[in-house]
């Protein structure tokens, strides 16, 4: 059975990446209480900008990573994408309470495709 997938990206810092690795590269960690939304982004360019220009500059460890992964299109179809600036800044807003189901709909492994250091 071939299921249609959507490729998404997630900029992360060192701590979140360690938790993804602990899941054997199959899931994103639960959101913290002050993080009610999970924001995967729709294109690599946007993810790179966040990892390079925010995570690698402002995180305590000065590291930023870009992850890439596939998600079942049928699952994502119940969510709208949001433009948060120009057309390159497109992302999904997944409520924290839906993250476990989101993770179950990841197809394959989460892979790191870029790393940035602000040091």
Rosetta constraint file for C-alpha pairs under 8 A:
AtomPair CA 3 CA 72 HARMONIC 6.76 0.50
AtomPair CA 3 CA 73 HARMONIC 7.85 0.50
AtomPair CA 4 CA 72 HARMONIC 6.05 0.50
AtomPair CA 4 CA 73 HARMONIC 5.63 0.50
AtomPair CA 4 CA 74 HARMONIC 7.55 0.50
AtomPair CA 5 CA 70 HARMONIC 5.67 0.50
AtomPair CA 5 CA 71 HARMONIC 5.20 0.50
AtomPair CA 5 CA 72 HARMONIC 4.46 0.50
AtomPair CA 5 CA 73 HARMONIC 4.83 0.50
AtomPair CA 5 CA 107 HARMONIC 7.48 0.50
AtomPair CA 6 CA 70 HARMONIC 5.38 0.50
AtomPair CA 6 CA 71 HARMONIC 5.30 0.50
AtomPair CA 6 CA 72 HARMONIC 6.34 0.50
AtomPair CA 6 CA 73 HARMONIC 5.53 0.50
AtomPair CA 7 CA 42 HARMONIC 7.27 0.50
AtomPair CA 7 CA 68 HARMONIC 6.99 0.50
AtomPair CA 7 CA 69 HARMONIC 5.67 0.50
AtomPair CA 7 CA 70 HARMONIC 4.45 0.50
AtomPair CA 7 CA 71 HARMONIC 6.51 0.50
AtomPair CA 8 CA 40 HARMONIC 6.30 0.50
AtomPair CA 8 CA 41 HARMONIC 5.83 0.50
AtomPair CA 8 CA 42 HARMONIC 5.11 0.50
AtomPair CA 8 CA 43 HARMONIC 6.58 0.50
AtomPair CA 8 CA 44 HARMONIC 7.99 0.50
AtomPair CA 8 CA 68 HARMONIC 5.83 0.50
AtomPair CA 8 CA 69 HARMONIC 5.55 0.50
AtomPair CA 8 CA 70 HARMONIC 6.09 0.50
AtomPair CA 8 CA 71 HARMONIC 7.33 0.50
AtomPair CA 9 CA 40 HARMONIC 5.75 0.50
AtomPair CA 9 CA 41 HARMONIC 5.19 0.50
AtomPair CA 9 CA 42 HARMONIC 6.24 0.50
AtomPair CA 9 CA 43 HARMONIC 6.36 0.50
AtomPair CA 9 CA 44 HARMONIC 6.22 0.50
AtomPair CA 9 CA 47 HARMONIC 6.16 0.50
AtomPair CA 9 CA 66 HARMONIC 6.70 0.50
AtomPair CA 9 CA 67 HARMONIC 5.40 0.50
AtomPair CA 9 CA 68 HARMONIC 4.50 0.50
AtomPair CA 9 CA 69 HARMONIC 6.38 0.50
AtomPair CA 10 CA 39 HARMONIC 7.47 0.50
AtomPair CA 10 CA 40 HARMONIC 5.03 0.50
AtomPair CA 10 CA 41 HARMONIC 6.04 0.50
AtomPair CA 10 CA 47 HARMONIC 6.13 0.50
AtomPair CA 10 CA 66 HARMONIC 5.79 0.50
AtomPair CA 10 CA 67 HARMONIC 5.10 0.50
AtomPair CA 10 CA 68 HARMONIC 6.57 0.50
AtomPair CA 11 CA 47 HARMONIC 5.22 0.50
AtomPair CA 11 CA 48 HARMONIC 7.03 0.50
AtomPair CA 11 CA 50 HARMONIC 6.25 0.50
AtomPair CA 11 CA 51 HARMONIC 5.14 0.50
AtomPair CA 11 CA 55 HARMONIC 7.88 0.50
AtomPair CA 11 CA 64 HARMONIC 6.94 0.50
AtomPair CA 11 CA 65 HARMONIC 5.59 0.50
AtomPair CA 11 CA 66 HARMONIC 4.48 0.50
AtomPair CA 11 CA 67 HARMONIC 6.18 0.50
AtomPair CA 12 CA 16 HARMONIC 6.00 0.50
AtomPair CA 12 CA 17 HARMONIC 6.23 0.50
AtomPair CA 12 CA 51 HARMONIC 6.56 0.50
AtomPair CA 12 CA 55 HARMONIC 7.08 0.50
AtomPair CA 12 CA 64 HARMONIC 5.87 0.50
AtomPair CA 12 CA 65 HARMONIC 5.19 0.50
AtomPair CA 12 CA 66 HARMONIC 6.30 0.50
AtomPair CA 12 CA 67 HARMONIC 7.41 0.50
AtomPair CA 13 CA 17 HARMONIC 6.18 0.50
AtomPair CA 13 CA 51 HARMONIC 7.60 0.50
AtomPair CA 13 CA 55 HARMONIC 5.98 0.50
AtomPair CA 13 CA 56 HARMONIC 7.77 0.50
AtomPair CA 13 CA 59 HARMONIC 7.09 0.50
AtomPair CA 13 CA 63 HARMONIC 5.98 0.50
AtomPair CA 13 CA 64 HARMONIC 4.92 0.50
AtomPair CA 13 CA 65 HARMONIC 6.09 0.50
AtomPair CA 14 CA 18 HARMONIC 6.22 0.50
AtomPair CA 14 CA 61 HARMONIC 7.15 0.50
AtomPair CA 14 CA 63 HARMONIC 6.27 0.50
AtomPair CA 14 CA 64 HARMONIC 6.89 0.50
AtomPair CA 14 CA 65 HARMONIC 7.56 0.50
AtomPair CA 15 CA 19 HARMONIC 6.58 0.50
AtomPair CA 16 CA 20 HARMONIC 6.32 0.50
AtomPair CA 16 CA 28 HARMONIC 7.81 0.50
AtomPair CA 16 CA 29 HARMONIC 7.08 0.50
AtomPair CA 17 CA 21 HARMONIC 6.19 0.50
AtomPair CA 17 CA 65 HARMONIC 7.76 0.50
AtomPair CA 18 CA 22 HARMONIC 6.26 0.50
AtomPair CA 19 CA 23 HARMONIC 6.54 0.50
AtomPair CA 19 CA 28 HARMONIC 7.28 0.50
AtomPair CA 19 CA 29 HARMONIC 6.16 0.50
AtomPair CA 20 CA 24 HARMONIC 6.85 0.50
AtomPair CA 20 CA 25 HARMONIC 5.32 0.50
AtomPair CA 20 CA 26 HARMONIC 6.96 0.50
AtomPair CA 20 CA 27 HARMONIC 5.87 0.50
AtomPair CA 20 CA 28 HARMONIC 5.49 0.50
AtomPair CA 20 CA 29 HARMONIC 6.58 0.50
AtomPair CA 20 CA 110 HARMONIC 7.96 0.50
AtomPair CA 21 CA 25 HARMONIC 4.99 0.50
AtomPair CA 23 CA 27 HARMONIC 5.78 0.50
AtomPair CA 23 CA 28 HARMONIC 7.82 0.50
AtomPair CA 24 CA 109 HARMONIC 7.97 0.50
AtomPair CA 25 CA 109 HARMONIC 5.31 0.50
AtomPair CA 25 CA 110 HARMONIC 5.01 0.50
AtomPair CA 25 CA 111 HARMONIC 7.11 0.50
AtomPair CA 26 CA 103 HARMONIC 7.19 0.50
AtomPair CA 26 CA 106 HARMONIC 7.04 0.50
AtomPair CA 26 CA 108 HARMONIC 7.18 0.50
AtomPair CA 26 CA 109 HARMONIC 5.26 0.50
AtomPair CA 26 CA 110 HARMONIC 5.86 0.50
AtomPair CA 27 CA 103 HARMONIC 5.11 0.50
AtomPair CA 27 CA 104 HARMONIC 7.81 0.50
AtomPair CA 27 CA 106 HARMONIC 7.50 0.50
AtomPair CA 27 CA 110 HARMONIC 7.53 0.50
AtomPair CA 28 CA 99 HARMONIC 7.80 0.50
AtomPair CA 28 CA 103 HARMONIC 6.62 0.50
AtomPair CA 30 CA 96 HARMONIC 7.21 0.50
AtomPair CA 30 CA 99 HARMONIC 6.93 0.50
AtomPair CA 30 CA 100 HARMONIC 7.67 0.50
AtomPair CA 31 CA 35 HARMONIC 5.51 0.50
AtomPair CA 31 CA 36 HARMONIC 6.74 0.50
AtomPair CA 31 CA 37 HARMONIC 7.49 0.50
AtomPair CA 31 CA 38 HARMONIC 7.15 0.50
AtomPair CA 31 CA 96 HARMONIC 5.93 0.50
AtomPair CA 32 CA 36 HARMONIC 7.49 0.50
AtomPair CA 35 CA 96 HARMONIC 7.41 0.50
AtomPair CA 36 CA 95 HARMONIC 6.07 0.50
AtomPair CA 36 CA 96 HARMONIC 5.10 0.50
AtomPair CA 37 CA 93 HARMONIC 5.98 0.50
AtomPair CA 37 CA 94 HARMONIC 5.50 0.50
AtomPair CA 37 CA 95 HARMONIC 4.58 0.50
AtomPair CA 37 CA 96 HARMONIC 5.09 0.50
AtomPair CA 38 CA 92 HARMONIC 7.85 0.50
AtomPair CA 38 CA 93 HARMONIC 5.95 0.50
AtomPair CA 38 CA 94 HARMONIC 4.98 0.50
AtomPair CA 38 CA 95 HARMONIC 6.19 0.50
AtomPair CA 38 CA 96 HARMONIC 6.05 0.50
AtomPair CA 38 CA 99 HARMONIC 7.23 0.50
AtomPair CA 39 CA 91 HARMONIC 6.23 0.50
AtomPair CA 39 CA 92 HARMONIC 5.60 0.50
AtomPair CA 39 CA 93 HARMONIC 5.22 0.50
AtomPair CA 39 CA 94 HARMONIC 6.38 0.50
AtomPair CA 40 CA 91 HARMONIC 5.79 0.50
AtomPair CA 40 CA 92 HARMONIC 5.68 0.50
AtomPair CA 40 CA 93 HARMONIC 7.39 0.50
AtomPair CA 41 CA 46 HARMONIC 7.04 0.50
AtomPair CA 41 CA 47 HARMONIC 6.49 0.50
AtomPair CA 41 CA 89 HARMONIC 7.66 0.50
AtomPair CA 41 CA 90 HARMONIC 6.02 0.50
AtomPair CA 41 CA 91 HARMONIC 4.10 0.50
AtomPair CA 41 CA 92 HARMONIC 6.26 0.50
AtomPair CA 42 CA 46 HARMONIC 7.73 0.50
AtomPair CA 42 CA 89 HARMONIC 7.90 0.50
AtomPair CA 42 CA 90 HARMONIC 5.62 0.50
AtomPair CA 42 CA 91 HARMONIC 5.44 0.50
AtomPair CA 42 CA 92 HARMONIC 7.54 0.50
AtomPair CA 43 CA 47 HARMONIC 6.59 0.50
AtomPair CA 43 CA 88 HARMONIC 7.22 0.50
AtomPair CA 43 CA 90 HARMONIC 7.45 0.50
AtomPair CA 44 CA 48 HARMONIC 6.05 0.50
AtomPair CA 44 CA 66 HARMONIC 7.94 0.50
AtomPair CA 45 CA 49 HARMONIC 6.32 0.50
AtomPair CA 45 CA 88 HARMONIC 7.38 0.50
AtomPair CA 46 CA 50 HARMONIC 6.46 0.50
AtomPair CA 46 CA 88 HARMONIC 6.26 0.50
AtomPair CA 46 CA 89 HARMONIC 5.92 0.50
AtomPair CA 46 CA 90 HARMONIC 7.88 0.50
AtomPair CA 47 CA 51 HARMONIC 6.18 0.50
AtomPair CA 47 CA 66 HARMONIC 6.13 0.50
AtomPair CA 48 CA 52 HARMONIC 5.78 0.50
AtomPair CA 48 CA 53 HARMONIC 7.95 0.50
AtomPair CA 48 CA 65 HARMONIC 7.95 0.50
AtomPair CA 48 CA 66 HARMONIC 6.29 0.50
AtomPair CA 48 CA 114 HARMONIC 7.56 0.50
AtomPair CA 49 CA 53 HARMONIC 5.43 0.50
AtomPair CA 49 CA 54 HARMONIC 7.46 0.50
AtomPair CA 50 CA 54 HARMONIC 5.12 0.50
AtomPair CA 50 CA 55 HARMONIC 6.43 0.50
AtomPair CA 51 CA 55 HARMONIC 4.81 0.50
AtomPair CA 51 CA 56 HARMONIC 6.07 0.50
AtomPair CA 51 CA 63 HARMONIC 7.83 0.50
AtomPair CA 51 CA 64 HARMONIC 4.45 0.50
AtomPair CA 51 CA 65 HARMONIC 5.57 0.50
AtomPair CA 51 CA 66 HARMONIC 6.32 0.50
AtomPair CA 51 CA 115 HARMONIC 7.78 0.50
AtomPair CA 51 CA 116 HARMONIC 6.81 0.50
AtomPair CA 52 CA 56 HARMONIC 5.29 0.50
AtomPair CA 52 CA 57 HARMONIC 7.22 0.50
AtomPair CA 52 CA 64 HARMONIC 6.00 0.50
AtomPair CA 52 CA 65 HARMONIC 7.87 0.50
AtomPair CA 52 CA 115 HARMONIC 8.00 0.50
AtomPair CA 52 CA 116 HARMONIC 5.53 0.50
AtomPair CA 52 CA 117 HARMONIC 7.47 0.50
AtomPair CA 52 CA 118 HARMONIC 7.69 0.50
AtomPair CA 53 CA 57 HARMONIC 6.14 0.50
AtomPair CA 54 CA 58 HARMONIC 5.64 0.50
AtomPair CA 54 CA 59 HARMONIC 7.55 0.50
AtomPair CA 54 CA 64 HARMONIC 7.81 0.50
AtomPair CA 55 CA 59 HARMONIC 5.19 0.50
AtomPair CA 55 CA 62 HARMONIC 6.62 0.50
AtomPair CA 55 CA 63 HARMONIC 6.07 0.50
AtomPair CA 55 CA 64 HARMONIC 4.75 0.50
AtomPair CA 55 CA 65 HARMONIC 7.92 0.50
AtomPair CA 56 CA 61 HARMONIC 7.67 0.50
AtomPair CA 56 CA 62 HARMONIC 4.30 0.50
AtomPair CA 56 CA 63 HARMONIC 4.21 0.50
AtomPair CA 56 CA 64 HARMONIC 4.58 0.50
AtomPair CA 56 CA 116 HARMONIC 5.90 0.50
AtomPair CA 56 CA 117 HARMONIC 5.20 0.50
AtomPair CA 56 CA 118 HARMONIC 4.58 0.50
AtomPair CA 56 CA 119 HARMONIC 7.90 0.50
AtomPair CA 57 CA 62 HARMONIC 5.45 0.50
AtomPair CA 57 CA 63 HARMONIC 7.47 0.50
AtomPair CA 57 CA 117 HARMONIC 7.73 0.50
AtomPair CA 57 CA 118 HARMONIC 5.01 0.50
AtomPair CA 57 CA 119 HARMONIC 7.99 0.50
AtomPair CA 58 CA 62 HARMONIC 6.38 0.50
AtomPair CA 59 CA 63 HARMONIC 6.83 0.50
AtomPair CA 62 CA 117 HARMONIC 5.74 0.50
AtomPair CA 62 CA 118 HARMONIC 4.95 0.50
AtomPair CA 62 CA 119 HARMONIC 6.15 0.50
AtomPair CA 63 CA 115 HARMONIC 7.31 0.50
AtomPair CA 63 CA 116 HARMONIC 5.69 0.50
AtomPair CA 63 CA 117 HARMONIC 4.69 0.50
AtomPair CA 63 CA 118 HARMONIC 6.30 0.50
AtomPair CA 64 CA 115 HARMONIC 5.75 0.50
AtomPair CA 64 CA 116 HARMONIC 4.96 0.50
AtomPair CA 64 CA 117 HARMONIC 6.43 0.50
AtomPair CA 65 CA 112 HARMONIC 6.78 0.50
AtomPair CA 65 CA 113 HARMONIC 7.61 0.50
AtomPair CA 65 CA 114 HARMONIC 5.58 0.50
AtomPair CA 65 CA 115 HARMONIC 4.45 0.50
AtomPair CA 65 CA 116 HARMONIC 6.22 0.50
AtomPair CA 66 CA 112 HARMONIC 5.74 0.50
AtomPair CA 66 CA 113 HARMONIC 5.70 0.50
AtomPair CA 66 CA 114 HARMONIC 5.07 0.50
AtomPair CA 66 CA 115 HARMONIC 6.52 0.50
AtomPair CA 67 CA 110 HARMONIC 6.37 0.50
AtomPair CA 67 CA 111 HARMONIC 5.33 0.50
AtomPair CA 67 CA 112 HARMONIC 4.39 0.50
AtomPair CA 67 CA 113 HARMONIC 5.79 0.50
AtomPair CA 67 CA 114 HARMONIC 7.34 0.50
AtomPair CA 68 CA 110 HARMONIC 5.83 0.50
AtomPair CA 68 CA 111 HARMONIC 5.34 0.50
AtomPair CA 68 CA 112 HARMONIC 6.39 0.50
AtomPair CA 68 CA 113 HARMONIC 6.65 0.50
AtomPair CA 69 CA 106 HARMONIC 7.00 0.50
AtomPair CA 69 CA 107 HARMONIC 7.29 0.50
AtomPair CA 69 CA 108 HARMONIC 7.38 0.50
AtomPair CA 69 CA 109 HARMONIC 6.58 0.50
AtomPair CA 69 CA 110 HARMONIC 4.85 0.50
AtomPair CA 69 CA 111 HARMONIC 6.50 0.50
AtomPair CA 70 CA 106 HARMONIC 5.65 0.50
AtomPair CA 70 CA 107 HARMONIC 5.22 0.50
AtomPair CA 70 CA 108 HARMONIC 6.97 0.50
AtomPair CA 70 CA 110 HARMONIC 7.86 0.50
AtomPair CA 71 CA 75 HARMONIC 7.58 0.50
AtomPair CA 71 CA 76 HARMONIC 7.27 0.50
AtomPair CA 71 CA 102 HARMONIC 7.76 0.50
AtomPair CA 71 CA 105 HARMONIC 5.48 0.50
AtomPair CA 71 CA 106 HARMONIC 4.41 0.50
AtomPair CA 71 CA 107 HARMONIC 5.55 0.50
AtomPair CA 72 CA 76 HARMONIC 6.55 0.50
AtomPair CA 72 CA 105 HARMONIC 5.49 0.50
AtomPair CA 72 CA 106 HARMONIC 6.56 0.50
AtomPair CA 72 CA 107 HARMONIC 6.76 0.50
AtomPair CA 73 CA 77 HARMONIC 5.98 0.50
AtomPair CA 74 CA 78 HARMONIC 7.64 0.50
AtomPair CA 75 CA 102 HARMONIC 7.61 0.50
AtomPair CA 75 CA 105 HARMONIC 6.88 0.50
AtomPair CA 79 CA 92 HARMONIC 7.03 0.50
AtomPair CA 79 CA 93 HARMONIC 7.48 0.50
AtomPair CA 79 CA 94 HARMONIC 7.46 0.50
AtomPair CA 80 CA 92 HARMONIC 6.50 0.50
AtomPair CA 80 CA 93 HARMONIC 7.65 0.50
AtomPair CA 81 CA 90 HARMONIC 6.37 0.50
AtomPair CA 81 CA 91 HARMONIC 5.39 0.50
AtomPair CA 81 CA 92 HARMONIC 4.67 0.50
AtomPair CA 81 CA 93 HARMONIC 7.08 0.50
AtomPair CA 82 CA 90 HARMONIC 5.50 0.50
AtomPair CA 82 CA 91 HARMONIC 5.40 0.50
AtomPair CA 82 CA 92 HARMONIC 6.16 0.50
AtomPair CA 82 CA 93 HARMONIC 7.41 0.50
AtomPair CA 83 CA 87 HARMONIC 6.36 0.50
AtomPair CA 83 CA 88 HARMONIC 7.86 0.50
AtomPair CA 83 CA 89 HARMONIC 5.55 0.50
AtomPair CA 83 CA 90 HARMONIC 4.53 0.50
AtomPair CA 83 CA 91 HARMONIC 6.64 0.50
AtomPair CA 84 CA 89 HARMONIC 5.47 0.50
AtomPair CA 84 CA 90 HARMONIC 6.39 0.50
AtomPair CA 84 CA 91 HARMONIC 7.73 0.50
AtomPair CA 85 CA 89 HARMONIC 5.67 0.50
AtomPair CA 94 CA 98 HARMONIC 6.41 0.50
AtomPair CA 94 CA 99 HARMONIC 6.79 0.50
AtomPair CA 95 CA 99 HARMONIC 6.80 0.50
AtomPair CA 98 CA 102 HARMONIC 6.15 0.50
AtomPair CA 99 CA 103 HARMONIC 6.07 0.50
AtomPair CA 100 CA 104 HARMONIC 6.45 0.50
AtomPair CA 101 CA 105 HARMONIC 6.52 0.50
AtomPair CA 102 CA 106 HARMONIC 6.74 0.50
